[in-house]
């Protein structure tokens, strides 16, 4: 069987099933196979994000009101 046929067969099985355990198991399987968006980022982007989180955790942040003023100088809202 080709992949498309396998997918359709699986969908039909799911649609016709009244087995809550099967649906729960399939959902759990799909959830564990989901790719985390963070893992899809480049190493540089991951590093930048982790650096920003570390800065925020250390209290090195700018209040929203100050950020609005700063961006307002450039005509941004």
N, C-alpha and C positions, 0 to 999 in steps of 0.2 A: 504494500500500500504506500502511496506517496504521502507526503506531509499534509497536504491540503485535505485529503480523504481522512487521514488519521484525526485531524483537528475537527472535522465535521462529525465524525463518528463519536468522538469524545463529547462534543457539544450536545449531540443528540442523547447520549447516555445521561448527561447532567440534567438536561431539560426534562427527560422522562423519569428521573429519579425522585422518589419521595424519602430517600434515606438521608436524614439530617446529618448523620455521622459522616457519610461520604462527602457531602457538601462541605462540612466543617473541615474534614481532612484535606480536601482539595484547596480550600481557601487558605489553610495554614501552609500548605506546600507552595502555593503561589506567593504568599506573603514572604516566605523565607527566600524565595528566588528573586525577589525584586532587587534591583540594583539601586544602591544609595546614590543620590545625585552627587554627593560629595566625592565619592570614589571615581566619578566620571570626570572630575576636574583635573586640570594639569597639576603637576607637583607645585609649580609656582603659585597657582591660584589657591591650592590647599594651604600652602605655607602662609600666604597673605591672610587668609581667613583665620587660621589658627593664631597668627600674630595679633589680629584684631580682637579676637576673643580673649587672649591673654591680657591685652591692654585694658579691655573692658573689665575683666576680673580684677585687675590691679587698681581700678578706679580712674584710669586715664581716659576719661570720656569728656565730651563737650555737651552741655545741656542743649536741648532742642531749641530753646529760644535763641541761644548764641549761634547755632547752626543756621537758623532761619535768617538772622541778621547777616551772617557771612554770605550766604547764597543770595540774599536780597541785593547785596552790593553788585552782583553780577547780573542782576535782572532775573534771577531764578526764584521760583517759589517752591 
